[in-house]
Amino acid sequence: MKISKKKLEIAMARAKLNRNELAEKAEMPLPTICTATRRESCKPGTVGRIADALGVDVTEILED
């Protein structure tokens, strides 16, 4: 799945979280978060966990 880096950063700003805090809240290793934002792609489960940690729907952080 393709994550929109801009949408992800907006959701992180709204949640007042940095990457370290997001990784902790999503119960994921920081490198997984970094890889998802750098490559803009990851597994569906990863996208779901990131979205849950941010309190948004998955579609809000995916590319259009």
Chimera marker file (.cmm) of the C-alpha trace (Angstrom):
<marker_set name="trace">
<marker id="1" x="0.000" y="0.000" z="0.000" r="1" g="1" b="0" radius="0.5"/>
<marker id="2" x="1.204" y="3.500" z="-0.764" r="1" g="1" b="0" radius="0.5"/>
<marker id="3" x="1.313" y="5.964" z="2.107" r="1" g="1" b="0" radius="0.5"/>
<marker id="4" x="1.204" y="9.658" z="1.316" r="1" g="1" b="0" radius="0.5"/>
<marker id="5" x="4.124" y="11.201" z="3.179" r="1" g="1" b="0" radius="0.5"/>
<marker id="6" x="2.393" y="14.588" z="3.282" r="1" g="1" b="0" radius="0.5"/>
<marker id="7" x="-0.882" y="13.156" z="4.620" r="1" g="1" b="0" radius="0.5"/>
<marker id="8" x="0.982" y="11.093" z="7.196" r="1" g="1" b="0" radius="0.5"/>
<marker id="9" x="2.893" y="14.144" z="8.412" r="1" g="1" b="0" radius="0.5"/>
<marker id="10" x="-0.342" y="16.157" z="8.641" r="1" g="1" b="0" radius="0.5"/>
<marker id="11" x="-1.964" y="13.385" z="10.702" r="1" g="1" b="0" radius="0.5"/>
<marker id="12" x="1.115" y="13.236" z="12.929" r="1" g="1" b="0" radius="0.5"/>
<marker id="13" x="0.963" y="17.005" z="13.433" r="1" g="1" b="0" radius="0.5"/>
<marker id="14" x="-2.726" y="16.838" z="14.354" r="1" g="1" b="0" radius="0.5"/>
<marker id="15" x="-1.971" y="14.054" z="16.838" r="1" g="1" b="0" radius="0.5"/>
<marker id="16" x="1.038" y="16.027" z="18.119" r="1" g="1" b="0" radius="0.5"/>
<marker id="17" x="3.335" y="13.044" z="17.626" r="1" g="1" b="0" radius="0.5"/>
<marker id="18" x="6.852" y="12.743" z="16.255" r="1" g="1" b="0" radius="0.5"/>
<marker id="19" x="8.147" y="9.545" z="14.649" r="1" g="1" b="0" radius="0.5"/>
<marker id="20" x="9.475" y="8.145" z="17.919" r="1" g="1" b="0" radius="0.5"/>
<marker id="21" x="6.173" y="8.736" z="19.707" r="1" g="1" b="0" radius="0.5"/>
<marker id="22" x="4.226" y="7.302" z="16.767" r="1" g="1" b="0" radius="0.5"/>
<marker id="23" x="6.368" y="4.160" z="16.777" r="1" g="1" b="0" radius="0.5"/>
<marker id="24" x="5.822" y="3.736" z="20.505" r="1" g="1" b="0" radius="0.5"/>
<marker id="25" x="2.078" y="4.313" z="20.272" r="1" g="1" b="0" radius="0.5"/>
<marker id="26" x="1.743" y="1.961" z="17.290" r="1" g="1" b="0" radius="0.5"/>
<marker id="27" x="3.907" y="-0.611" z="19.129" r="1" g="1" b="0" radius="0.5"/>
<marker id="28" x="6.246" y="-0.843" z="16.147" r="1" g="1" b="0" radius="0.5"/>
<marker id="29" x="9.987" y="-0.414" z="15.734" r="1" g="1" b="0" radius="0.5"/>
<marker id="30" x="11.048" y="3.070" z="14.647" r="1" g="1" b="0" radius="0.5"/>
<marker id="31" x="12.755" y="1.736" z="11.484" r="1" g="1" b="0" radius="0.5"/>
<marker id="32" x="9.391" y="0.385" z="10.298" r="1" g="1" b="0" radius="0.5"/>
<marker id="33" x="7.845" y="3.862" z="10.584" r="1" g="1" b="0" radius="0.5"/>
<marker id="34" x="10.840" y="5.421" z="8.824" r="1" g="1" b="0" radius="0.5"/>
<marker id="35" x="10.730" y="2.853" z="6.024" r="1" g="1" b="0" radius="0.5"/>
<marker id="36" x="7.002" y="3.398" z="5.506" r="1" g="1" b="0" radius="0.5"/>
<marker id="37" x="7.496" y="7.154" z="5.155" r="1" g="1" b="0" radius="0.5"/>
<marker id="38" x="10.671" y="6.959" z="3.082" r="1" g="1" b="0" radius="0.5"/>
<marker id="39" x="9.506" y="4.317" z="0.604" r="1" g="1" b="0" radius="0.5"/>
<marker id="40" x="5.870" y="5.373" z="0.829" r="1" g="1" b="0" radius="0.5"/>
<marker id="41" x="4.812" y="1.732" z="0.783" r="1" g="1" b="0" radius="0.5"/>
<marker id="42" x="4.221" y="-0.949" z="3.364" r="1" g="1" b="0" radius="0.5"/>
<marker id="43" x="2.036" y="-3.898" z="4.292" r="1" g="1" b="0" radius="0.5"/>
<marker id="44" x="-1.684" y="-3.347" z="4.957" r="1" g="1" b="0" radius="0.5"/>
<marker id="45" x="-1.292" y="-4.341" z="8.618" r="1" g="1" b="0" radius="0.5"/>
<marker id="46" x="1.397" y="-1.727" z="9.100" r="1" g="1" b="0" radius="0.5"/>
<marker id="47" x="-0.794" y="0.971" z="7.569" r="1" g="1" b="0" radius="0.5"/>
<marker id="48" x="-3.639" y="-0.092" z="9.851" r="1" g="1" b="0" radius="0.5"/>
<marker id="49" x="-1.498" y="0.074" z="12.990" r="1" g="1" b="0" radius="0.5"/>
<marker id="50" x="-0.145" y="3.503" z="12.036" r="1" g="1" b="0" radius="0.5"/>
<marker id="51" x="-3.654" y="4.798" z="11.329" r="1" g="1" b="0" radius="0.5"/>
<marker id="52" x="-4.946" y="3.424" z="14.651" r="1" g="1" b="0" radius="0.5"/>
<marker id="53" x="-2.095" y="5.067" z="16.531" r="1" g="1" b="0" radius="0.5"/>
<marker id="54" x="-2.904" y="8.389" z="14.863" r="1" g="1" b="0" radius="0.5"/>
<marker id="55" x="-6.637" y="8.009" z="15.462" r="1" g="1" b="0" radius="0.5"/>
<marker id="56" x="-7.503" y="8.319" z="11.759" r="1" g="1" b="0" radius="0.5"/>
<marker id="57" x="-9.080" y="6.126" z="9.128" r="1" g="1" b="0" radius="0.5"/>
<marker id="58" x="-6.604" y="4.257" z="6.922" r="1" g="1" b="0" radius="0.5"/>
<marker id="59" x="-7.839" y="6.079" z="3.825" r="1" g="1" b="0" radius="0.5"/>
<marker id="60" x="-6.738" y="9.402" z="5.318" r="1" g="1" b="0" radius="0.5"/>
<marker id="61" x="-3.039" y="8.511" z="5.043" r="1" g="1" b="0" radius="0.5"/>
<marker id="62" x="-3.100" y="6.630" z="1.739" r="1" g="1" b="0" radius="0.5"/>
<marker id="63" x="-2.273" y="8.212" z="-1.602" r="1" g="1" b="0" radius="0.5"/>
<marker id="64" x="-5.266" y="9.102" z="-3.741" r="1" g="1" b="0" radius="0.5"/>
<link id1="1" id2="2" r="1" g="1" b="0" radius="0.2"/>
<link id1="2" id2="3" r="1" g="1" b="0" radius="0.2"/>
<link id1="3" id2="4" r="1" g="1" b="0" radius="0.2"/>
<link id1="4" id2="5" r="1" g="1" b="0" radius="0.2"/>
<link id1="5" id2="6" r="1" g="1" b="0" radius="0.2"/>
<link id1="6" id2="7" r="1" g="1" b="0" radius="0.2"/>
<link id1="7" id2="8" r="1" g="1" b="0" radius="0.2"/>
<link id1="8" id2="9" r="1" g="1" b="0" radius="0.2"/>
<link id1="9" id2="10" r="1" g="1" b="0" radius="0.2"/>
<link id1="10" id2="11" r="1" g="1" b="0" radius="0.2"/>
<link id1="11" id2="12" r="1" g="1" b="0" radius="0.2"/>
<link id1="12" id2="13" r="1" g="1" b="0" radius="0.2"/>
<link id1="13" id2="14" r="1" g="1" b="0" radius="0.2"/>
<link id1="14" id2="15" r="1" g="1" b="0" radius="0.2"/>
<link id1="15" id2="16" r="1" g="1" b="0" radius="0.2"/>
<link id1="16" id2="17" r="1" g="1" b="0" radius="0.2"/>
<link id1="17" id2="18" r="1" g="1" b="0" radius="0.2"/>
<link id1="18" id2="19" r="1" g="1" b="0" radius="0.2"/>
<link id1="19" id2="20" r="1" g="1" b="0" radius="0.2"/>
<link id1="20" id2="21" r="1" g="1" b="0" radius="0.2"/>
<link id1="21" id2="22" r="1" g="1" b="0" radius="0.2"/>
<link id1="22" id2="23" r="1" g="1" b="0" radius="0.2"/>
<link id1="23" id2="24" r="1" g="1" b="0" radius="0.2"/>
<link id1="24" id2="25" r="1" g="1" b="0" radius="0.2"/>
<link id1="25" id2="26" r="1" g="1" b="0" radius="0.2"/>
<link id1="26" id2="27" r="1" g="1" b="0" radius="0.2"/>
<link id1="27" id2="28" r="1" g="1" b="0" radius="0.2"/>
<link id1="28" id2="29" r="1" g="1" b="0" radius="0.2"/>
<link id1="29" id2="30" r="1" g="1" b="0" radius="0.2"/>
<link id1="30" id2="31" r="1" g="1" b="0" radius="0.2"/>
<link id1="31" id2="32" r="1" g="1" b="0" radius="0.2"/>
<link id1="32" id2="33" r="1" g="1" b="0" radius="0.2"/>
<link id1="33" id2="34" r="1" g="1" b="0" radius="0.2"/>
<link id1="34" id2="35" r="1" g="1" b="0" radius="0.2"/>
<link id1="35" id2="36" r="1" g="1" b="0" radius="0.2"/>
<link id1="36" id2="37" r="1" g="1" b="0" radius="0.2"/>
<link id1="37" id2="38" r="1" g="1" b="0" radius="0.2"/>
<link id1="38" id2="39" r="1" g="1" b="0" radius="0.2"/>
<link id1="39" id2="40" r="1" g="1" b="0" radius="0.2"/>
<link id1="40" id2="41" r="1" g="1" b="0" radius="0.2"/>
<link id1="41" id2="42" r="1" g="1" b="0" radius="0.2"/>
<link id1="42" id2="43" r="1" g="1" b="0" radius="0.2"/>
<link id1="43" id2="44" r="1" g="1" b="0" radius="0.2"/>
<link id1="44" id2="45" r="1" g="1" b="0" radius="0.2"/>
<link id1="45" id2="46" r="1" g="1" b="0" radius="0.2"/>
<link id1="46" id2="47" r="1" g="1" b="0" radius="0.2"/>
<link id1="47" id2="48" r="1" g="1" b="0" radius="0.2"/>
<link id1="48" id2="49" r="1" g="1" b="0" radius="0.2"/>
<link id1="49" id2="50" r="1" g="1" b="0" radius="0.2"/>
<link id1="50" id2="51" r="1" g="1" b="0" radius="0.2"/>
<link id1="51" id2="52" r="1" g="1" b="0" radius="0.2"/>
<link id1="52" id2="53" r="1" g="1" b="0" radius="0.2"/>
<link id1="53" id2="54" r="1" g="1" b="0" radius="0.2"/>
<link id1="54" id2="55" r="1" g="1" b="0" radius="0.2"/>
<link id1="55" id2="56" r="1" g="1" b="0" radius="0.2"/>
<link id1="56" id2="57" r="1" g="1" b="0" radius="0.2"/>
<link id1="57" id2="58" r="1" g="1" b="0" radius="0.2"/>
<link id1="58" id2="59" r="1" g="1" b="0" radius="0.2"/>
<link id1="59" id2="60" r="1" g="1" b="0" radius="0.2"/>
<link id1="60" id2="61" r="1" g="1" b="0" radius="0.2"/>
<link id1="61" id2="62" r="1" g="1" b="0" radius="0.2"/>
<link id1="62" id2="63" r="1" g="1" b="0" radius="0.2"/>
<link id1="63" id2="64" r="1" g="1" b="0" radius="0.2"/>
</marker_set>
